[in-house]
Amino acid sequence: MKLCFRGDNRLLDVPRNVPLHDLNVRVHLRFGRPLVLRFKDDDGDLLTIDSREMWLRALNKAARDRADHLRLELFDPTEIAPPGAPK
């Protein structure tokens, strides 16, 4: 999988069935901080991976696209507006 955070792109090898919690731990260790994971859906929107269901959607999209790597965009949690917050 390809992890992209502020122009810093890194590869991370994980099994396809890695639990979301374990993935979050590995990303944290890789970048030295907790980060929010997002993927681009079919409409080009960035969706937050905050549940097992969303993680499975990201994996299924990569499989449908026959992508070599699942690409995850990473964000600092302090930069993400909470739901319902003014933009």
C-alpha positions as CSV (number, residue, x, y, z in Angstrom):
1,M,0.0,0.0,0.0
2,K,1.1,3.5,-0.7
3,L,0.9,6.1,2.2
4,C,0.9,9.8,1.2
5,F,1.3,12.5,3.9
6,R,2.2,16.1,3.0
7,G,4.3,15.0,0.0
8,D,6.0,12.2,1.9
9,N,5.1,9.0,0.1
10,R,6.0,5.6,1.6
11,L,5.2,2.0,0.9
12,L,3.8,-0.3,3.6
13,D,3.5,-4.0,3.1
14,V,0.5,-5.4,5.0
15,P,-1.7,-8.4,4.3
16,R,-5.0,-7.7,2.6
17,N,-6.9,-8.9,5.7
18,V,-5.0,-6.6,8.2
19,P,-7.5,-5.3,10.9
20,L,-8.0,-1.6,10.7
21,H,-6.6,-1.1,14.3
22,D,-3.4,-2.9,13.3
23,L,-3.1,-0.8,10.2
24,N,-3.5,2.4,12.3
25,V,-0.8,1.2,14.6
26,R,1.6,0.5,11.8
27,V,0.9,3.9,10.2
28,H,1.5,5.6,13.5
29,L,4.8,3.8,13.9
30,R,5.8,4.6,10.3
31,F,5.2,8.3,10.6
32,G,5.7,8.8,14.4
33,R,2.2,10.2,15.0
34,P,-1.5,9.1,14.7
35,L,-3.0,10.0,11.4
36,V,-6.4,10.0,9.7
37,L,-6.6,7.5,6.8
38,R,-8.5,8.4,3.7
39,F,-9.0,6.9,0.2
40,K,-10.5,8.3,-3.0
41,D,-13.9,6.8,-4.0
42,D,-15.2,6.4,-7.5
43,D,-16.3,10.1,-7.5
44,G,-12.9,11.3,-6.6
45,D,-14.0,12.3,-3.0
46,L,-11.7,11.5,-0.1
47,L,-13.5,9.3,2.4
48,T,-12.3,8.8,5.9
49,I,-11.5,5.2,6.9
50,D,-12.9,5.2,10.5
51,S,-14.6,1.8,10.5
52,R,-14.2,-1.8,9.3
53,E,-16.9,-1.1,6.7
54,M,-15.0,1.8,5.2
55,W,-11.7,-0.2,5.3
56,L,-13.4,-3.0,3.3
57,R,-14.7,-0.4,0.9
58,A,-11.2,0.9,0.3
59,L,-9.9,-2.6,-0.3
60,N,-12.7,-3.4,-2.6
61,K,-12.2,-0.3,-4.6
62,A,-8.5,-1.1,-5.1
63,A,-9.4,-4.6,-6.2
64,R,-12.0,-3.3,-8.7
65,D,-9.4,-0.8,-10.0
66,R,-6.8,-3.6,-10.2
67,A,-4.4,-1.2,-8.6
68,D,-0.9,-2.3,-7.8
69,H,-1.1,-0.5,-4.5
70,L,-4.0,0.8,-2.4
71,R,-3.3,4.6,-2.1
72,L,-4.1,6.1,1.3
73,E,-4.0,9.9,1.9
74,L,-3.0,10.7,5.4
75,F,-4.0,13.7,7.4
76,D,-3.1,15.1,10.8
77,P,-6.3,14.7,13.0
78,T,-6.0,18.4,14.1
79,E,-6.5,19.5,10.5
80,I,-9.7,17.6,10.0
81,A,-12.9,19.6,10.8
82,P,-15.4,17.6,12.9
83,P,-18.7,16.7,11.3
84,G,-21.1,19.7,11.3
85,A,-18.3,22.3,11.8
86,P,-18.4,25.4,9.7
87,K,-16.1,25.4,6.7
